[in-house]
Amino acid sequence: MHSGAPLVAVLGSLRRTDSFVSIMAASGREHVLSLYKLLLKESKKFPSYNYRTYALRRVRDAFRENRTVEDPKVVEELLNRARESLAIIQRQVSIGKMYEIQKTVVEREEKKND
Amino acid sequence: MMNRTLSTKLLGSMCGISSPRLRFAQSAANAVQKQKELIKSRELEKDELRPLYMDFQATTPMDPRVLDAMLPYQVNYYGNPHSRTHAYGWESESAMEKARKQVAALIGADPREIVFTSGATESNNMSIKGVARFYKAKKKHIITTQTEHKCVLDSCRVLEAEGFDITYLPVKDNGLIDLKQLEEAIRPDTSLVSIMTINNEIGVKQPIKEIGHLCRSKNVFFHTDAAQAVGKIPVNVTDWKVDLMSISGHKIYGPKGVGALYVRRRPRIRIEPLQNGGGQERGLRSGTVPTPLVVGLGAACEVAQQELEYDHKRVTLLANRLVQKIMSDIPDVVMNGDPDQRYSGCINLSFAYVEGESLLMALKDVALSSGSACTSASLEPSYVLRAIGTDEDLAHSSIRFGIGRFTTEEEVDYTAEKCIQHVKRLREMSPLWEMVQEGIDLKSIKWTQH
């Protein structure tokens, strides 16, 4: 779940601030953004409260941490790890759904606050 | 602790005694019976919400990455790693060796120094009994502490029966050992010093580096039970001059039923094996190595190494948040163990004038424990708390909060709120608390017999 990529573009599009713009190629930026969104989308599907919150948090923090990485080799390696993490999350989400159990007490509180 | 049949038989035999005393004895027996059943075990209903898990020292949930690494070896790659003649064996063996490398990398060891076992209990037994028995011709003395895990203390007890001398070092009020006392305790015939890195009940971190250097200088072997420390704080067996180290799988988000023992090769330490057989694991632990489990252990170690800093930062943050919330809202809360030399994820708090079991029962929405899982069956307060000199009444009112990789802010806030709410409620009902509020010093009261 430690995937990294120039978060620059991602944060830029999400937060609309200029301070996060980088020099990456347009296709690279979009690719990173789509991978990030995909990871978050899959992570939201975890039936387990703890796994779900961890995956969402870790993905966000990992992309944030690596946002200033410029070296293309490192970027490619980080993106590969992101893709592996995506596959892991997808498999584990399916397994979690197969063996689903009751929700935890804080999830009821979350629903109440919505 | 009498059971019902025994107590009724005894009461039956007391026919000659006058009736008020008999009634009192009967009600006392009932009270004891009721006490034992205070927290009844039951399974959750289908629609009941699950409690929050805040007991990370007892065990940890498996990280999804670990389960993902293990499943292929449960489903398809099921070969015996010791089969030398076919692909099933070869692929299983290569997975086992990869896991060995991952475990070794986490603690700064060589892969050849790792022996896979069934858990930290087995590793502890192997180290203590193995070293003692191997060197028993010339060395008959072992040193350990009073706050060690039950398996270490029990192994030492068994060795005492075999004729060894054991020194159980006391700990200071903050849970740390006194290095001077350790140095004085070392004799020319000491073969092993065994001190755990991080205590599972109070979270205290011993000065392992200093102890390691001391032992090396006196030519004594040093074993540490690092089950709670590996993957949570940086561990390096070379820096620390450790000769034997126990690792547990299910404390670092790995599978249950697997662990490892680090056995130093240079300078060589010899152990007499506990489990004999086909000579697997360098002859130290015969038996088929459970490939899926060790793959899980290896994956857990690799994930722990990558996430160490991130997890540590987060756990410290959440722990401070919990302690701050609780201590700023209610008075007379004591944190057991040294405030600095500790692992932040293990918090042991004593709530004065509140009974620990009642608080646990009230906090039924949160999975907590008072003391370690292996000692929670008895009604006695934990021996660790007794060793650090906690008052009897405070020892009975202590709760251990465990924070781990998957804990969220919501869980911490919920736990803190419920804890504060119930402590206040229980204190309202406590006559001792009433007296304290009136300014009476409880220690000055002379309790009389009626």
Interface residues (C-beta under 8 A of the other chain):
Chain A: M1 H2 Y49 N50 Y51 T53 Y54 A55 R58 D61 I88 I89 R91 Q92 I95 I101 Q102 K103 T104 V105 V106 E107 R108 E109 E110
Chain B: L44 K46 D47 E48 L49 R50 P51 L52 Y53 P61 P64 R65 L67 D68 Q306 E307 Y310 D365 V366 R405 F406 T407 T408 E410 E411 Y414
